[in-house]
Amino acid sequence: MSKEEITNAINEVLGKEYGFEIYVGMKSGDQRMKRFILEEGKPHEKNGFKKRIKNEIAGVIVEKYLSEGSQYADLDEIANEQKRFLIIPQSVEYCPFEFLNTPEEEMENFKLTDKNEAEAIWFKFTIQRDGKIKILWAYQKILPASIPNKKEKNFQLIVKSKEQPDVFREMPEQMFVITQKIDLLVVENNIVTDEITLMERHFGLEELIRKSAKEAAREITAVGLAANHEKLYEYVKRPNKKYAKKMMQIHKYPVASMSKEKLLKKIRTVNRWKNVFEIKNGLIQLRNYTDVENMIDLFTERYTKSEVTGQEYDTTVKDKAKPVE
């Protein structure tokens, strides 16, 4: 999905009268989600507890994801490390939030005794249009610091009653705090987020990145340019994901579609590359990881030369420009 499609889908749900429910994502167990039952308040009451949460969270989504300056990018641009919302499609191979499709009748209600197993809060916005239900999910991770007195070592106080507002008693149990923060959205089966570390640590995004990098390494291998392509795959496994992320962009550039002979000619004659690699018997020798990184830079066209001044620029962050009309 494009930015326009994402923002239109969000506006479609939040621009009308929508249903609103809250669920709690659990760390483990058969029940990955539980219903979070809140006091509804009176129908005419504008400031009911649930209504206040609904309005606040909807406002956060609009402000964060629909602002004029918000920028969106596909997953393969993750290496650019710009402040953008990445659009990550869920698929058969990668679907960390499949449990959002759990039928309502299979869910239990969340209880106070479940609080230490709570991992996240899910806000569900729904509308019905043309006989179809449109759903927007918003995710808020519960941080350990937002669960007061988790180890029950502190004393917590609460006012005794409205009649005695200056008398305080112990509050033995308290749950997590709902904050004005949304870490990600799920829009029509696409994850939209700028919390990349969260996705890598908790939702398997790192595995997806490395798998995509291996596929990119196979594209390089297919050209037949290097004598020891195994060095590419060895590199992908390294702890530093920087170049594994960068390899995901290879398909965007035409280098991988060039013939081995044409590429070798360019490498031997273009100033940028003619003294970079060691070439023996018509093959590049990948002696170390620096050679691998240079190979990736070659295939992702990291360096750009100005048509006006002839100056060469290091474009570690680069988007392909639209053709001049």
C-alpha positions in Angstrom: 0.0 0.0 0.0 1.1 3.6 -0.7 1.0 6.5 1.8 -2.2 7.7 0.1 -3.9 4.3 0.4 -2.8 4.0 4.1 -4.0 7.5 5.0 -7.2 7.1 3.1 -7.9 3.9 5.0 -7.3 5.5 8.3 -9.5 8.5 7.4 -12.2 6.2 6.2 -12.5 4.6 9.6 -11.9 7.6 11.8 -13.8 10.0 9.7 -17.2 8.4 10.6 -19.0 7.2 13.6 -17.0 4.1 14.5 -17.1 1.3 17.0 -14.4 1.1 19.6 -13.2 -1.8 21.7 -10.0 -2.5 23.7 -8.1 -5.7 24.1 -5.0 -6.8 26.0 -2.3 -8.7 24.2 -0.8 -11.4 26.4 2.9 -12.5 26.6 2.1 -16.2 26.5 -0.5 -18.8 26.7 -3.3 -20.0 24.4 -5.1 -16.7 24.7 -3.0 -14.1 22.9 -5.7 -11.5 23.3 -8.3 -10.9 26.0 -11.2 -8.5 26.0 -10.7 -5.4 28.2 -14.1 -4.5 29.6 -14.4 -0.8 30.5 -17.2 1.1 32.1 -19.2 2.5 29.3 -20.8 5.5 31.0 -24.2 6.8 30.3 -25.2 7.1 26.6 -25.6 10.9 26.9 -22.4 11.3 28.9 -19.6 13.0 26.9 -16.9 12.3 29.4 -17.4 8.7 30.1 -14.2 6.7 30.8 -14.3 4.6 27.6 -15.3 7.6 25.5 -12.4 9.7 26.8 -10.0 6.9 25.9 -11.5 6.5 22.4 -11.3 10.2 21.6 -7.8 10.5 23.0 -6.4 7.5 21.1 -8.1 8.6 17.8 -6.6 12.0 18.2 -3.1 10.5 18.7 -3.5 8.5 15.5 -4.6 11.5 13.5 -1.8 13.7 14.9 0.9 11.1 14.4 0.0 9.3 11.2 -2.0 11.9 9.2 0.0 15.0 9.8 1.0 17.0 6.7 4.7 16.3 7.3 4.4 12.5 7.8 6.5 10.4 5.4 6.0 6.8 4.5 8.3 4.2 2.9 8.3 0.6 1.8 10.1 -1.9 4.0 13.0 -2.2 1.6 14.0 1.4 2.4 14.7 0.5 6.1 18.4 1.0 5.5 17.8 4.7 4.9 17.2 5.3 8.7 15.1 8.3 8.1 12.2 9.2 10.3 9.5 7.6 8.2 6.7 5.2 8.8 7.5 1.9 7.2 4.7 -0.1 5.5 5.3 -3.8 6.2 2.9 -6.1 4.5 1.8 -9.2 6.4 1.9 -12.4 4.4 1.9 -16.2 4.8 5.6 -16.0 5.5 5.5 -13.1 7.9 2.3 -12.5 9.9 3.2 -11.5 13.5 -0.3 -10.2 14.2 -2.4 -13.1 12.9 -4.0 -13.4 16.3 -5.9 -10.2 15.6 -8.3 -12.4 13.6 -9.2 -14.4 16.7 -13.1 -14.8 16.8 -14.7 -12.8 19.6 -16.4 -15.8 21.0 -13.1 -17.5 21.6 -11.7 -14.7 23.8 -11.8 -14.5 27.5 -12.2 -11.3 29.5 -9.1 -9.8 31.0 -8.9 -10.0 34.8 -6.8 -8.2 37.4 -4.9 -11.4 38.0 -3.7 -11.3 34.4 -1.9 -8.0 34.7 1.7 -9.3 35.0 1.2 -11.3 31.8 -0.1 -8.3 29.9 2.2 -7.2 27.0 0.3 -4.6 25.1 -3.0 -2.8 24.6 -4.8 -3.1 21.3 -7.4 -0.5 20.3 -9.9 -1.6 17.7 -11.8 1.0 15.6 -14.5 -0.4 13.2 -17.0 0.9 10.7 -19.4 -1.0 8.4 -19.6 0.1 4.8 -21.3 -1.6 1.9 -21.9 -4.7 4.1 -18.2 -5.0 4.9 -16.5 -4.3 8.2 -13.4 -2.1 8.0 -11.0 -2.4 11.0 -8.2 -0.2 12.2 -6.0 -1.6 14.9 -3.7 0.5 17.1 -1.0 -1.0 19.3 0.5 0.4 22.5 3.2 -1.6 24.3 2.9 -1.8 28.0 6.2 -0.8 29.6 7.3 -2.3 32.9 7.5 1.2 34.4 3.8 1.7 33.7 2.8 -1.2 36.0 2.9 0.4 39.4 3.9 -1.7 42.4 4.5 -4.8 40.2 6.6 -6.4 42.9 4.3 -5.2 45.6 7.1 -3.5 47.5 5.7 0.0 47.5 2.8 1.5 49.3 0.1 3.0 47.1 -2.6 5.4 48.3 -6.0 6.4 47.2 -8.6 8.8 48.6 -10.9 7.0 51.0 -14.1 8.4 49.5 -15.7 11.6 48.2 -17.1 12.2 51.6 -13.6 12.0 53.1 -11.3 13.5 50.4 -8.6 14.3 53.0 -8.3 10.7 54.3 -6.3 8.2 52.3 -6.3 4.4 52.4 -4.1 1.7 50.8 -4.7 0.8 47.2 -3.5 -2.8 47.1 -4.0 -3.5 43.4 -3.3 -1.3 40.4 -3.0 -2.2 36.7 -0.9 -0.7 33.9 -1.3 2.8 32.6 -2.9 3.6 29.3 -0.8 6.4 27.7 -1.2 8.7 24.8 1.2 6.8 22.6 0.6 4.5 19.6 3.6 2.3 18.5 2.1 0.9 15.4 -1.1 0.5 13.3 -2.4 -2.5 11.4 -4.2 -1.2 8.3 -5.8 -3.7 6.0 -3.2 -6.3 7.0 -0.3 -3.9 6.7 1.8 -2.9 9.7 2.6 0.8 9.8 5.2 1.9 12.3 8.4 3.9 12.9 9.3 1.8 15.9 11.8 -0.5 14.1 13.6 -1.7 17.2 10.3 -2.8 18.7 9.5 -4.8 15.5 13.0 -6.4 15.4 13.1 -7.4 19.0 9.5 -8.6 19.5 7.9 -9.3 16.2 10.5 -11.2 14.1 11.3 -8.3 11.7 15.0 -9.0 12.0 14.4 -12.5 10.6 12.5 -11.1 7.7 15.3 -8.6 7.0 18.0 -11.3 6.9 15.8 -13.6 4.7 15.3 -10.7 2.3 19.0 -10.0 2.4 19.7 -13.6 1.4 17.4 -13.3 -1.5 19.3 -10.2 -2.6 22.6 -12.1 -2.2 21.2 -14.6 -4.6 20.6 -11.9 -7.1 24.2 -10.9 -6.9 25.3 -14.5 -7.2 23.2 -14.9 -10.3 25.3 -12.3 -12.1 28.4 -14.5 -11.5 30.7 -11.6 -10.8 32.5 -12.9 -7.6 34.7 -15.9 -7.2 33.5 -16.7 -3.7 29.8 -15.7 -3.3 29.7 -17.6 0.0 31.3 -14.5 1.6 28.0 -12.6 0.8 25.9 -15.1 2.8 28.4 -15.2 5.6 28.1 -11.4 5.8 24.3 -11.4 6.1 24.6 -13.5 9.3 26.7 -10.9 11.0 25.2 -9.2 14.1 25.3 -5.7 12.5 22.2 -5.5 10.3 23.2 -2.3 8.5 24.3 -3.9 5.2 21.7 -6.7 5.4 19.1 -4.0 5.4 20.9 -2.2 2.5 20.9 -5.4 0.4 17.1 -5.3 0.4 17.3 -2.4 -2.0 19.2 -4.2 -4.7 16.1 -5.0 -6.7 15.4 -1.3 -7.1 18.5 -0.6 -9.2 19.4 -2.0 -12.6 22.9 -3.2 -11.8 21.8 -6.7 -11.0 20.3 -7.0 -14.5 23.5 -6.1 -16.2 25.7 -8.9 -17.7 28.9 -9.9 -15.9 31.0 -8.8 -18.9 29.5 -5.3 -19.0 29.8 -4.9 -15.2 33.5 -5.9 -15.3 34.2 -3.4 -18.0 32.6 -0.7 -15.9 34.5 -1.7 -12.8 37.8 -1.6 -14.7 37.2 1.8 -16.3 35.0 3.9 -14.0 37.1 6.0 -11.6 35.0 5.1 -8.6 35.5 1.4 -9.0 38.6 0.6 -11.1 41.0 0.2 -8.1 38.5 -1.1 -5.5 38.3 -4.8 -6.2 40.9 -7.5 -6.8 40.1 -9.2 -10.0 41.6 -12.6 -11.0 40.6 -14.6 -14.1 37.7 -12.3 -14.7 36.2 -12.7 -11.2 36.2 -10.4 -8.2 37.9 -11.9 -5.1 35.9 -11.1 -2.0 38.9 -11.1 0.4 37.1 -9.6 3.5 33.9 -7.9 4.6 35.0 -4.6 3.3 35.0 -6.1 -0.2 31.5 -7.4 0.5 30.3 -3.9 1.5 31.9 -2.4 -1.6 30.1 -5.1 -3.7 26.8 -4.1 -2.0 27.5 -0.4 -2.6 28.1 -1.2 -6.3 24.8 -3.0 -6.7 22.8 -0.4 -4.8 24.5 2.5 -6.7 25.5 4.2 -3.5 27.6 6.8 -5.3 26.0 9.4 -7.5 27.8 11.8 -10.0 26.3 15.3 -10.6 25.4 15.9 -14.3 26.0 19.6 -13.7 29.3 19.8 -11.9 30.7 16.3 -12.3 31.1 16.1 -8.5 30.6 12.6 -7.0 28.4 12.3 -3.9 28.1 9.6 -1.3 24.4 8.9 -1.1 23.9 6.5 1.8 20.3 7.7 1.8 18.8 7.8 -1.7 15.4 7.6 -3.3 15.1 6.9 -7.0 14.0 10.2 -8.7 11.0 10.3 -11.0 11.8 10.7 -14.7 11.9 14.2 -16.1 8.8 15.0 -18.1 
